[in-house]
Amino acid sequence: MSAPSVSFEFFPPKSLEASFRLWDTVQTLAPLAPQFVSVTYGAGGTTRELTRDAVATLHKSSGLNVAAHLTCVGASREETLAVAQDYAKAGVKDIVALRGDPPKGAANFEPHPNGFADSCELISSLADTGNFNIRVGAYPEKHPEAASQKANIDWLKRKIDAGASGAITQFFFEAETFFRFRDACAKAGINAPIIPGVLPIENWSGTLRFAKACGASVPTWLSDAFDKAVRDGREELLATAVATELCSNLMDEGVQHLHFYTLNRPELTRDICHALGVTPKTELRHVA
């Protein structure tokens, strides 16, 4: 079995120390020759400027194919498309288009009075520019706000039909979860590539919070294993083994690309990639 292609998600730094951590993360993972790397937006669009700066800097200085997250939250259509135009001028051709999470303290997403009503409107407008390869988010388990998993998949199809070329899933813990979702998407007529998103478990309690927020179910066996590993000081060893097995099971059933949520902590992701046969191919390119 050949090694998969990979991509990595980073989040923009909010401090000088975090800037160094991001750059260390990039230096650690860039030699694995990712197909692309993405940079997130904070809830409520709180990191819009930070994301734009991080994307521009990474694109210019690393030589990596950088995909910028762009959301509908907290900005007018004009402002959102101006950000996209800035990306195009900087040579960034990939965008991950998302509705976005509501600001802290807000229970539900409320469109900006002059903004995009939802992700489909954003995707359609970006597609009309002809400047971008657009990927979208996908939920292998029911989105917390979706009426049903069928409604979830119908919405994904609308996003693909609006102009997206592919999707990246939210994280999940068992390969069967992805396979059921992939089959359901195919049955619904979704032919675009769906990339599974993998979250290496750096911190078990933090992962449980993430899972609750996004509707990812936590298997009992996994919870029991991590509870014991935390007590025994073997959390990192278990995390590597669990993620590597998940990825191997995905690859056994035809998955050729894996997207890793790095949380700007690269070592665990690097070790998992090495275990899967993804080995260093290049040094990070510095551009003056």
TORLUM-331764 format. One line per field, with one value per atom (N, C-alpha, C): residue in three letters; chain; z, x, y. Coordinates in steps of 0.1 Angstrom, whole numbers, m for minus. Layout:
! TORLUM-331764
code = c(ALA;...)
unit = c(A;...)
zz = c(Z;...)
xx = c(X;...)
yy = c(Y;...)
***
This chain:
! TORLUM-331764
code = c(MET;MET;MET;SER;SER;SER;ALA;ALA;ALA;PRO;PRO;PRO;SER;SER;SER;VAL;VAL;VAL;SER;SER;SER;PHE;PHE;PHE;GLU;GLU;GLU;PHE;PHE;PHE;PHE;PHE;PHE;PRO;PRO;PRO;PRO;PRO;PRO;LYS;LYS;LYS;SER;SER;SER;LEU;LEU;LEU;GLU;GLU;GLU;ALA;ALA;ALA;SER;SER;SER;PHE;PHE;PHE;ARG;ARG;ARG;LEU;LEU;LEU;TRP;TRP;TRP;ASP;ASP;ASP;THR;THR;THR;VAL;VAL;VAL;GLN;GLN;GLN;THR;THR;THR;LEU;LEU;LEU;ALA;ALA;ALA;PRO;PRO;PRO;LEU;LEU;LEU;ALA;ALA;ALA;PRO;PRO;PRO;GLN;GLN;GLN;PHE;PHE;PHE;VAL;VAL;VAL;SER;SER;SER;VAL;VAL;VAL;THR;THR;THR;TYR;TYR;TYR;GLY;GLY;GLY;ALA;ALA;ALA;GLY;GLY;GLY;GLY;GLY;GLY;THR;THR;THR;THR;THR;THR;ARG;ARG;ARG;GLU;GLU;GLU;LEU;LEU;LEU;THR;THR;THR;ARG;ARG;ARG;ASP;ASP;ASP;ALA;ALA;ALA;VAL;VAL;VAL;ALA;ALA;ALA;THR;THR;THR;LEU;LEU;LEU;HIS;HIS;HIS;LYS;LYS;LYS;SER;SER;SER;SER;SER;SER;GLY;GLY;GLY;LEU;LEU;LEU;ASN;ASN;ASN;VAL;VAL;VAL;ALA;ALA;ALA;ALA;ALA;ALA;HIS;HIS;HIS;LEU;LEU;LEU;THR;THR;THR;CYS;CYS;CYS;VAL;VAL;VAL;GLY;GLY;GLY;ALA;ALA;ALA;SER;SER;SER;ARG;ARG;ARG;GLU;GLU;GLU;GLU;GLU;GLU;THR;THR;THR;LEU;LEU;LEU;ALA;ALA;ALA;VAL;VAL;VAL;ALA;ALA;ALA;GLN;GLN;GLN;ASP;ASP;ASP;TYR;TYR;TYR;ALA;ALA;ALA;LYS;LYS;LYS;ALA;ALA;ALA;GLY;GLY;GLY;VAL;VAL;VAL;LYS;LYS;LYS;ASP;ASP;ASP;ILE;ILE;ILE;VAL;VAL;VAL;ALA;ALA;ALA;LEU;LEU;LEU;ARG;ARG;ARG;GLY;GLY;GLY;ASP;ASP;ASP;PRO;PRO;PRO;PRO;PRO;PRO;LYS;LYS;LYS;GLY;GLY;GLY;ALA;ALA;ALA;ALA;ALA;ALA;ASN;ASN;ASN;PHE;PHE;PHE;GLU;GLU;GLU;PRO;PRO;PRO;HIS;HIS;HIS;PRO;PRO;PRO;ASN;ASN;ASN;GLY;GLY;GLY;PHE;PHE;PHE;ALA;ALA;ALA;ASP;ASP;ASP;SER;SER;SER;CYS;CYS;CYS;GLU;GLU;GLU;LEU;LEU;LEU;ILE;ILE;ILE;SER;SER;SER;SER;SER;SER;LEU;LEU;LEU;ALA;ALA;ALA;ASP;ASP;ASP;THR;THR;THR;GLY;GLY;GLY;ASN;ASN;ASN;PHE;PHE;PHE;ASN;ASN;ASN;ILE;ILE;ILE;ARG;ARG;ARG;VAL;VAL;VAL;GLY;GLY;GLY;ALA;ALA;ALA;TYR;TYR;TYR;PRO;PRO;PRO;GLU;GLU;GLU;LYS;LYS;LYS;HIS;HIS;HIS;PRO;PRO;PRO;GLU;GLU;GLU;ALA;ALA;ALA;ALA;ALA;ALA;SER;SER;SER;GLN;GLN;GLN;LYS;LYS;LYS;ALA;ALA;ALA;ASN;ASN;ASN;ILE;ILE;ILE;ASP;ASP;ASP;TRP;TRP;TRP;LEU;LEU;LEU;LYS;LYS;LYS;ARG;ARG;ARG;LYS;LYS;LYS;ILE;ILE;ILE;ASP;ASP;ASP;ALA;ALA;ALA;GLY;GLY;GLY;ALA;ALA;ALA;SER;SER;SER;GLY;GLY;GLY;ALA;ALA;ALA;ILE;ILE;ILE;THR;THR;THR;GLN;GLN;GLN;PHE;PHE;PHE;PHE;PHE;PHE;PHE;PHE;PHE;GLU;GLU;GLU;ALA;ALA;ALA;GLU;GLU;GLU;THR;THR;THR;PHE;PHE;PHE;PHE;PHE;PHE;ARG;ARG;ARG;PHE;PHE;PHE;ARG;ARG;ARG;ASP;ASP;ASP;ALA;ALA;ALA;CYS;CYS;CYS;ALA;ALA;ALA;LYS;LYS;LYS;ALA;ALA;ALA;GLY;GLY;GLY;ILE;ILE;ILE;ASN;ASN;ASN;ALA;ALA;ALA;PRO;PRO;PRO;ILE;ILE;ILE;ILE;ILE;ILE;PRO;PRO;PRO;GLY;GLY;GLY;VAL;VAL;VAL;LEU;LEU;LEU;PRO;PRO;PRO;ILE;ILE;ILE;GLU;GLU;GLU;ASN;ASN;ASN;TRP;TRP;TRP;SER;SER;SER;GLY;GLY;GLY;THR;THR;THR;LEU;LEU;LEU;ARG;ARG;ARG;PHE;PHE;PHE;ALA;ALA;ALA;LYS;LYS;LYS;ALA;ALA;ALA;CYS;CYS;CYS;GLY;GLY;GLY;ALA;ALA;ALA;SER;SER;SER;VAL;VAL;VAL;PRO;PRO;PRO;THR;THR;THR;TRP;TRP;TRP;LEU;LEU;LEU;SER;SER;SER;ASP;ASP;ASP;ALA;ALA;ALA;PHE;PHE;PHE;ASP;ASP;ASP;LYS;LYS;LYS;ALA;ALA;ALA;VAL;VAL;VAL;ARG;ARG;ARG;ASP;ASP;ASP;GLY;GLY;GLY;ARG;ARG;ARG;GLU;GLU;GLU;GLU;GLU;GLU;LEU;LEU;LEU;LEU;LEU;LEU;ALA;ALA;ALA;THR;THR;THR;ALA;ALA;ALA;VAL;VAL;VAL;ALA;ALA;ALA;THR;THR;THR;GLU;GLU;GLU;LEU;LEU;LEU;CYS;CYS;CYS;SER;SER;SER;ASN;ASN;ASN;LEU;LEU;LEU;MET;MET;MET;ASP;ASP;ASP;GLU;GLU;GLU;GLY;GLY;GLY;VAL;VAL;VAL;GLN;GLN;GLN;HIS;HIS;HIS;LEU;LEU;LEU;HIS;HIS;HIS;PHE;PHE;PHE;TYR;TYR;TYR;THR;THR;THR;LEU;LEU;LEU;ASN;ASN;ASN;ARG;ARG;ARG;PRO;PRO;PRO;GLU;GLU;GLU;LEU;LEU;LEU;THR;THR;THR;ARG;ARG;ARG;ASP;ASP;ASP;ILE;ILE;ILE;CYS;CYS;CYS;HIS;HIS;HIS;ALA;ALA;ALA;LEU;LEU;LEU;GLY;GLY;GLY;VAL;VAL;VAL;THR;THR;THR;PRO;PRO;PRO;LYS;LYS;LYS;THR;THR;THR;GLU;GLU;GLU;LEU;LEU;LEU;ARG;ARG;ARG;HIS;HIS;HIS;VAL;VAL;VAL;ALA;ALA;ALA)
unit = c(A;A;A;A;A;A;A;A;A;A;A;A;A;A;A;A;A;A;A;A;A;A;A;A;A;A;A;A;A;A;A;A;A;A;A;A;A;A;A;A;A;A;A;A;A;A;A;A;A;A;A;A;A;A;A;A;A;A;A;A;A;A;A;A;A;A;A;A;A;A;A;A;A;A;A;A;A;A;A;A;A;A;A;A;A;A;A;A;A;A;A;A;A;A;A;A;A;A;A;A;A;A;A;A;A;A;A;A;A;A;A;A;A;A;A;A;A;A;A;A;A;A;A;A;A;A;A;A;A;A;A;A;A;A;A;A;A;A;A;A;A;A;A;A;A;A;A;A;A;A;A;A;A;A;A;A;A;A;A;A;A;A;A;A;A;A;A;A;A;A;A;A;A;A;A;A;A;A;A;A;A;A;A;A;A;A;A;A;A;A;A;A;A;A;A;A;A;A;A;A;A;A;A;A;A;A;A;A;A;A;A;A;A;A;A;A;A;A;A;A;A;A;A;A;A;A;A;A;A;A;A;A;A;A;A;A;A;A;A;A;A;A;A;A;A;A;A;A;A;A;A;A;A;A;A;A;A;A;A;A;A;A;A;A;A;A;A;A;A;A;A;A;A;A;A;A;A;A;A;A;A;A;A;A;A;A;A;A;A;A;A;A;A;A;A;A;A;A;A;A;A;A;A;A;A;A;A;A;A;A;A;A;A;A;A;A;A;A;A;A;A;A;A;A;A;A;A;A;A;A;A;A;A;A;A;A;A;A;A;A;A;A;A;A;A;A;A;A;A;A;A;A;A;A;A;A;A;A;A;A;A;A;A;A;A;A;A;A;A;A;A;A;A;A;A;A;A;A;A;A;A;A;A;A;A;A;A;A;A;A;A;A;A;A;A;A;A;A;A;A;A;A;A;A;A;A;A;A;A;A;A;A;A;A;A;A;A;A;A;A;A;A;A;A;A;A;A;A;A;A;A;A;A;A;A;A;A;A;A;A;A;A;A;A;A;A;A;A;A;A;A;A;A;A;A;A;A;A;A;A;A;A;A;A;A;A;A;A;A;A;A;A;A;A;A;A;A;A;A;A;A;A;A;A;A;A;A;A;A;A;A;A;A;A;A;A;A;A;A;A;A;A;A;A;A;A;A;A;A;A;A;A;A;A;A;A;A;A;A;A;A;A;A;A;A;A;A;A;A;A;A;A;A;A;A;A;A;A;A;A;A;A;A;A;A;A;A;A;A;A;A;A;A;A;A;A;A;A;A;A;A;A;A;A;A;A;A;A;A;A;A;A;A;A;A;A;A;A;A;A;A;A;A;A;A;A;A;A;A;A;A;A;A;A;A;A;A;A;A;A;A;A;A;A;A;A;A;A;A;A;A;A;A;A;A;A;A;A;A;A;A;A;A;A;A;A;A;A;A;A;A;A;A;A;A;A;A;A;A;A;A;A;A;A;A;A;A;A;A;A;A;A;A;A;A;A;A;A;A;A;A;A;A;A;A;A;A;A;A;A;A;A;A;A;A;A;A;A;A;A;A;A;A;A;A;A;A;A;A;A;A;A;A;A;A;A;A;A;A;A;A;A;A;A;A;A;A;A;A;A;A;A;A;A;A;A;A;A;A;A;A;A;A;A;A;A;A;A;A;A;A;A;A;A;A;A;A;A;A;A;A;A;A;A;A;A;A;A;A;A;A;A;A;A;A;A;A;A;A;A;A;A;A;A;A;A;A;A;A;A;A;A;A;A;A;A;A;A;A;A;A;A;A;A;A;A;A;A;A;A;A;A;A;A;A;A;A;A;A;A;A;A;A;A;A;A;A;A;A;A;A;A;A;A;A;A;A;A;A;A;A;A;A;A;A;A;A;A;A;A;A;A;A;A;A;A;A;A;A;A;A;A;A;A;A;A;A;A;A;A;A;A;A;A;A;A;A;A;A;A;A;A;A;A)
zz = c(0;0;0;m10;m11;0;3;13;8;17;13;10;3;3;15;20;32;31;40;42;57;61;75;77;88;92;104;102;113;117;129;132;134;131;131;145;146;159;165;178;185;193;193;201;194;199;194;196;208;211;202;200;191;176;172;159;157;168;167;167;174;174;161;154;141;131;132;123;125;138;141;136;137;132;117;110;95;92;99;96;98;108;111;101;96;87;72;68;54;47;53;46;42;47;43;30;24;11;11;20;20;7;3;m9;m7;5;8;24;29;43;44;54;56;69;69;81;84;97;102;105;106;111;125;134;147;147;158;159;158;151;149;140;133;125;132;145;154;149;141;136;122;116;102;98;104;101;103;114;117;107;103;93;80;76;63;63;74;76;75;83;83;70;63;49;40;40;31;34;47;51;47;50;47;32;24;10;4;9;4;9;22;27;27;26;27;14;4;m9;m8;3;4;m3;m7;m13;m1;1;13;10;17;16;27;24;34;38;51;55;54;49;48;52;61;66;64;67;65;77;88;101;102;107;112;101;89;78;67;60;48;37;26;14;8;8;2;10;23;31;29;29;27;14;3;m10;m12;m4;m5;1;12;17;7;0;m10;m22;m25;m36;m32;m19;m14;m15;m12;m14;m28;m37;m51;m56;m51;m55;m50;m38;m32;m38;m47;m54;m47;m37;m30;m38;m42;m51;m45;m32;m25;m14;m13;m1;4;18;25;29;22;25;35;46;57;61;67;73;84;93;104;117;128;141;146;154;159;169;172;182;195;204;218;224;231;238;230;217;208;206;208;207;192;183;169;160;147;137;132;132;127;116;104;92;95;90;90;82;86;78;63;60;46;41;49;46;39;37;31;41;37;45;50;41;45;36;38;31;16;12;m2;m10;m4;m10;m12;m1;m1;m12;m13;m23;m37;m39;m53;m57;m48;m51;m54;m46;m48;m61;m64;m77;m89;m88;m99;m102;m93;m96;m105;m104;m112;m107;m95;m90;m81;m76;m65;m68;m62;m59;m45;m45;m32;m26;m13;m6;5;10;21;32;43;54;52;58;58;72;75;88;87;90;89;99;109;118;118;123;122;128;120;125;137;147;159;155;144;141;130;124;114;119;111;115;115;106;105;97;96;88;73;69;55;52;61;58;57;66;66;52;47;34;22;23;13;13;24;25;19;21;15;0;m5;m20;m25;m18;m22;m23;m14;m14;m26;m29;m40;m53;m54;m66;m67;m56;m57;m62;m63;m69;m62;m51;m44;m52;m51;m58;m49;m36;m27;m13;m4;10;20;32;42;54;60;70;84;93;107;112;123;128;133;134;138;144;151;158;153;144;139;124;116;102;96;103;98;97;106;106;92;88;75;63;64;53;51;62;61;55;59;53;39;35;21;12;17;9;8;19;18;9;8;m1;m15;m18;m32;m36;m27;m30;m32;m26;m28;m41;m48;m60;m58;m47;m45;m50;m61;m67;m64;m58;m55;m44;m44;m34;m20;m11;3;11;17;24;39;45;59;68;78;87;99;103;114;125;137;149;158;157;166;180;190;203;212;212;220;235;237;251;251;260;260;264;275;280;270;263;253;241;237;226;229;242;246;244;247;246;231;223;208;203;207;202;205;218;222;214;211;204;189;183;169;166;177;175;171;174;171;183;180;190;195;208;214;217;211;214;228;235;249;250;240;240;241;233;232;245;251;264;275;275;285;284;271;268;272;270;273;288;294;309;316;311;317;313;300;295;302;305;313;327;333;347;346;335;334;328;323;316;302;296;282;272;275;266;252;251;238;230;236;229;224;232;228;216;217;207;193;193;181;175;184;179;174;181;177;164;162;150;138;140;130;125;134;131;123;128;121;106;104;91;82;88;81;76;85;82;70;70;60;46;47;35;29;38;34;25;27;20;9;4;m7;m5;8;10;6;m2;m7;m1;6;11;25;34;48;52;59;64;79;84;99;105;116;124;134;132;140;153;154;166;169;158;158;168;169;177;168;161;150;152;164;166;165;171;170;155;149;134;126;128;121;124;136;139;133;133;126;111;105;91;88;96;94;95;104;106;94;87;75;62;63;52;45;52;46;52;45;50;44;50;45;30;22;8;5;13;9;21;20;31;28;39;38;30;20;11;17;18;23;11;10;m1;5;m1;4;1)
xx = c(9;0;9;7;15;11;20;17;7;m1;m12;m6;m13;m10;m16;m10;m15;m17;m24;m25;m27;m24;m24;m31;m38;m45;m37;m35;m29;m39;m37;m45;m35;m41;m32;m27;m15;m10;m16;m18;m24;m13;m1;10;23;33;47;51;48;52;45;32;24;29;34;40;52;60;72;67;57;51;46;39;34;45;56;67;74;75;82;73;60;51;52;53;55;68;79;92;92;85;85;77;66;57;59;65;67;75;86;93;85;73;64;57;60;54;39;32;17;12;0;m6;m11;m15;m18;m18;m18;m20;m31;m39;m49;m48;m53;m52;m66;m70;m84;m87;m101;m107;m112;m111;m116;m131;m138;m152;m156;m167;m172;m163;m154;m145;m134;m131;m123;m108;m104;m90;m89;m98;m98;m85;m80;m68;m56;m56;m45;m44;m56;m56;m51;m55;m50;m35;m30;m16;m8;m13;m6;m6;m17;m18;m8;m8;1;16;19;33;37;28;32;33;24;24;37;41;53;66;66;79;82;72;74;73;67;66;55;47;36;24;15;2;m7;m11;m18;m33;m41;m56;m61;m68;m72;m87;m90;m104;m111;m123;m131;m145;m151;m164;m173;m186;m197;m199;m192;m196;m190;m198;m193;m188;m192;m187;m197;m197;m206;m201;m209;m205;m193;m193;m183;m170;m170;m158;m153;m161;m157;m150;m157;m151;m138;m137;m124;m113;m116;m105;m101;m111;m109;m100;m104;m96;m81;m79;m66;m58;m65;m58;m54;m64;m61;m49;m48;m37;m24;m25;m12;m8;m17;m14;m19;m28;m35;m47;m47;m57;m67;m65;m73;m80;m93;m101;m109;m110;m119;m131;m142;m154;m163;m166;m174;m184;m195;m204;m197;m191;m184;m192;m185;m192;m196;m207;m212;m202;m202;m192;m195;m184;m186;m198;m206;m217;m230;m229;m241;m245;m258;m263;m263;m267;m269;m262;m260;m254;m265;m261;m269;m262;m267;m260;m258;m247;m245;m256;m261;m272;m269;m257;m253;m244;m245;m236;m242;m234;m239;m248;m259;m269;m264;m256;m251;m239;m233;m221;m224;m236;m238;m237;m242;m241;m227;m219;m205;m197;m200;m194;m197;m210;m214;m207;m206;m199;m184;m178;m164;m162;m171;m170;m172;m180;m183;m170;m161;m149;m139;m140;m131;m117;m115;m101;m97;m106;m102;m107;m99;m103;m110;m122;m130;m133;m129;m132;m142;m150;m160;m158;m165;m165;m176;m174;m185;m185;m197;m199;m202;m193;m196;m206;m209;m220;m228;m240;m250;m244;m245;m241;m250;m245;m254;m266;m266;m277;m286;m282;m289;m301;m312;m324;m321;m313;m310;m297;m292;m280;m283;m296;m299;m299;m304;m304;m290;m281;m267;m261;m264;m258;m264;m277;m284;m277;m274;m267;m253;m246;m233;m234;m244;m246;m249;m257;m259;m246;m237;m225;m216;m216;m208;m214;m228;m234;m232;m230;m228;m214;m205;m192;m180;m182;m171;m165;m152;m146;m144;m146;m143;m146;m145;m149;m138;m137;m129;m138;m137;m147;m142;m152;m149;m142;m135;m128;m139;m134;m142;m132;m137;m128;m128;m137;m138;m139;m132;m132;m146;m153;m167;m176;m173;m181;m179;m167;m164;m169;m168;m173;m188;m195;m210;m213;m206;m208;m205;m193;m189;m200;m205;m215;m227;m232;m244;m242;m231;m228;m229;m223;m223;m238;m245;m260;m267;m263;m270;m265;m256;m251;m239;m232;m221;m208;m202;m191;m178;m178;m166;m158;m144;m136;m140;m140;m143;m131;m123;m111;m114;m110;m113;m104;m109;m101;m98;m85;m80;m75;m79;m75;m66;m52;m44;m47;m48;m53;m42;m39;m28;m32;m45;m50;m64;m66;m78;m90;m88;m99;m103;m93;m96;m103;m99;m106;m120;m123;m137;m146;m140;m147;m150;m139;m141;m152;m152;m161;m175;m177;m191;m196;m187;m191;m195;m188;m191;m199;m204;m212;m205;m192;m185;m187;m192;m194;m181;m180;m168;m171;m164;m167;m162;m170;m167;m153;m149;m135;m124;m126;m116;m116;m127;m128;m121;m124;m118;m103;m98;m84;m76;m82;m75;m76;m87;m87;m76;m74;m63;m49;m48;m35;m31;m41;m38;m33;m39;m34;m20;m17;m4;7;3;13;17;7;10;1;m4;m13;m8;5;11;12;17;19;5;m5;m18;m24;m22;m26;m20;m7;0;m6;m8;m13;m27;m36;m50;m51;m44;m45;m39;m28;m22;m31;m37;m47;m59;m64;m75;m72;m60;m56;m53;m47;m45;m58;m68;m81;m87;m86;m91;m84;m71;m63;m67;m69;m73;m86;m94;m107;m106;m94;m93;m91;m90;m87;m72;m70;m57;m51;m60;m56;m61;m52;m56;m53;m63;m61;m60;m49;m46;m49;m56;m58;m47;m37;m24;m25;m34;m35;m21;m14;0;9;7;16;20;31;34;39;45;53;44;32;24;19;15;11;23;35;47;49;48;51;40;28;18;20;24;27;39;49;60;56;47;42;34;29;21;29;42;51;53;47;49;62;73;86;91;101;105;110;105;109;116;114;120;122;132;134;124;121;113;120;113;119;117;128;127;128;119;118;122;131;135;124)
yy = c(m12;0;12;21;33;43;52;62;72;78;87;101;109;123;129;141;146;161;167;181;184;197;200;213;214;226;233;246;254;265;271;283;295;307;318;322;327;331;344;344;356;363;358;364;361;368;365;351;346;332;322;325;317;317;329;330;321;320;311;297;294;280;276;285;283;280;288;286;273;270;257;245;247;237;235;246;246;239;243;237;222;218;204;196;201;194;196;207;211;200;194;184;172;170;159;162;173;177;176;184;183;189;183;188;203;206;220;221;233;235;246;245;255;263;275;284;288;285;287;301;303;315;312;322;320;322;317;318;333;335;349;358;352;360;367;363;370;371;362;362;366;373;376;382;393;399;390;383;373;362;357;347;352;364;370;372;377;379;366;356;343;336;337;331;337;350;358;354;354;351;337;327;314;312;318;316;322;333;340;333;329;325;310;302;287;280;285;278;267;267;257;262;253;257;259;272;276;278;272;274;282;293;302;299;298;297;310;310;322;319;328;325;337;334;344;353;350;356;370;380;393;402;400;409;410;421;422;414;413;406;413;426;434;432;432;430;416;406;392;390;395;394;402;413;420;412;405;396;385;379;370;376;388;395;397;400;402;389;378;365;362;365;363;371;384;392;387;381;375;362;357;344;332;334;323;319;306;301;291;288;278;284;282;287;276;275;266;275;274;283;277;284;279;289;285;295;301;293;299;297;296;295;309;309;322;328;341;346;340;341;336;343;335;340;340;338;337;323;320;306;302;311;307;316;311;320;330;343;353;360;360;366;381;387;401;407;419;425;427;429;430;419;408;397;385;374;362;355;350;343;329;323;310;306;295;291;289;285;283;296;307;320;325;322;325;317;304;296;300;303;307;320;330;342;340;332;329;322;312;305;314;324;334;341;343;351;343;330;321;321;326;328;316;308;299;284;275;262;262;258;260;246;244;233;237;228;231;221;224;214;204;192;182;175;170;164;149;140;126;121;129;126;139;138;149;162;172;186;189;195;199;207;214;223;216;205;198;191;190;183;168;163;149;148;135;133;134;131;133;147;156;170;175;170;173;170;158;154;162;165;173;187;193;206;205;194;193;192;186;185;199;207;221;229;227;234;229;217;212;218;217;222;238;244;259;263;253;256;250;243;237;225;223;212;199;201;190;194;184;187;181;186;181;178;166;163;168;170;171;158;159;147;136;124;113;103;93;84;69;66;52;53;44;45;42;34;30;43;52;65;72;72;79;70;57;49;50;50;52;65;76;89;89;84;84;77;65;58;66;72;80;92;98;109;105;93;88;85;79;76;89;100;113;120;114;120;130;129;137;130;135;129;136;147;154;147;149;142;146;137;140;135;145;142;139;128;126;135;142;150;141;142;134;143;141;149;140;142;135;140;131;134;139;152;158;158;161;163;157;146;139;148;155;163;174;180;190;184;172;165;162;158;156;168;180;193;195;193;195;186;173;164;168;172;176;188;197;209;207;197;195;182;175;164;151;150;137;128;116;106;100;97;91;77;67;53;50;41;37;31;23;17;28;39;49;57;60;67;59;46;37;36;35;34;47;58;71;74;70;72;64;52;44;49;53;58;71;80;92;88;79;75;69;62;55;63;75;83;78;72;66;73;85;91;94;98;101;88;77;65;60;60;56;65;78;87;84;81;77;65;54;42;43;50;51;58;70;77;70;63;55;44;37;26;31;43;49;52;58;62;49;39;27;20;20;15;23;36;44;41;40;37;23;13;0;0;10;11;22;25;33;48;53;67;69;80;83;96;104;117;118;123;125;140;146;160;160;165;165;178;178;190;191;199;198;206;215;224;231;233;239;232;219;210;199;200;191;177;175;163;150;150;138;136;146;145;140;145;140;125;121;107;98;102;94;93;104;104;95;95;86;72;69;55;50;60;57;56;59;59;72;83;97;102;102;106;119;125;138;137;147;148;160;171;184;192;201;211;223;230;242;252;258;268;281;289;303;312;322;331;345;351;365;375)
***
